[in-house]
């Protein structure tokens, strides 16, 4: 989707590494959390961002008007972008990898994406810009362990 022509966008997102086995349930839960956060918490989040941001370390922007809670959130709906990153174990990528796993992985991720987006038009969130980035990995526990080691080394 092209960038909003009316001004800068405010990107809000989160990353989740899922170690469970029911990825569809996880995605449905993440979607519910996202919808709830947008519905119930966006004004307090906008207020907090406006309060703590320091323009001295940002490029010139025009997002203050997006953060002003005196304006309704949906006034500039096309200038908010909600981004969800989800890492998960994929059986297709286990070690050893399933030979020729790429087509199956594309099918798997498309099904997950379609399931996540299945209620956008009926939920009232069809106009909200939401990006879902799926990153399947062969072993999420190993990934978490390596990240932890790297963080401990960097913070030592």
N, C-alpha and C positions, 0 to 999 in steps of 0.2 A: 504494500500500500504506500502511495507517495506521502511524503511529509506534508503536514498541514500547511496550507498556504497562508493561513491567518496568523502565524507566529510560531515560536518555538514550542516543542513538545516537552512534556514532563514524563519521563519514564519512571515507572514504579514497578519493582519486581522482587522476586524471591527465588531462591534455589533450594531444591529439596533432593536429598539422596535417599532413595527408598531401598531398604534392605529386606522388605517382606516379600511375599509370594503373589499377592493379588494386586497386580499393577492397575487393573481397571478400577478396583475399589479405591485405591490410592488416588488415582486421577479424579474420580468423582468427589472424593473428600477434599482434594486441593481446589477443585472448581467451586465447591460449596464454601470453603474458606475464602476464596477470592471474591465471590459474590457477596458474602457477608461483610468482608472488609470494605468493599466498595460501598455497599448500602449503609452500613452502620458506623464505619470508622473513617471514611474519607475526609470529612471535615476536620476532625481532630488531627489527622495526619497532615493535611494541608497547613493547618495552623502551626504545627510543630516544625514542619519544614521551613515555613516562612520565618519562624522565630530563630532557628539555629543556623540557617544557611548564611554564608559569608560571601558576598559578591566579589571580594578581593581575590579569591582563588577560582572564580568561575569566568568563563568567556562571557562577553556581553550577551544578555538575554532579555526576554520579556515574559518570564514565567511568573513574576510576582502577581499578575492579574489572575493567574490560574490558582494561586495559593490563597488569595483573599477569600475568606469564608463569607464575606458579605455578598458574594456572587454565588449563585447556585452552581453546583458541580457540573450539571449538564449544560451550562451556558457555553462552555468551551470543550465539550465532550470529545471532539475530534483531535484535541491537542494533548490528551492523556493517553499513554500507552502502558498497558499492564503486561508484564513479561514474566513468564513462569519457566524456569529451567528444572527439568526433572531427570536425574540420573537413576538408572535401575539396572538390575541384573537381567540379561537376556540369555535365555537358554541356547539361543542360536550362536552365541559368541563364546561359549564356554571353552576351556582349554582341554582337549584340542577343539578347535572351532569346527562347527558343522561345515563340511565341505560345500562350497557354493552358497554360503549363508546370506549373501547380500540381497538377493531377491526376496527371501523370506523375511529379512530384517526390514526391508522397505514395506512389505505387506504388514508386518507387525506394527511398525510405527504409524503407518497410515490408519490402521484400525484403531489404535490408541488415540490418535488425533481426532478421527471422526467421532469416536465415542465422547471425547472431551467436548467437542463442539456441537454435539447432537441437540442440545437444548438452547442454544444461543438465541434463536428466533422466538422461542416460546417463553424464555425466562425473563425477557425484558432487557437483556444484555447484548442484543444483536448489534447495537450501534457502538458498543464499547470496543475500543481497539485492544485486543488481547492476542498476545503471541505465546505460543507454546513451543518450547524447544526441548525435545527429548534426546537424551544421550544414553543409549544403551551401552553397558560395559560388560565384560566377561565376569568380573568379580568385584562387586561394589565394596565388599569388606576389605579386600586388598587395596583398593583405591583409597578408602578411608584411612587405612593404616599408613599408607605412604604419605598422604596429606598430613596426617598427625605428626609423623616423623619429621617432615619438612618444616612444619610450623614450630615444633619443639626445637629444632636446630636453629631456625631463624630467630627465635625468641630467647635463645640461651645466652 
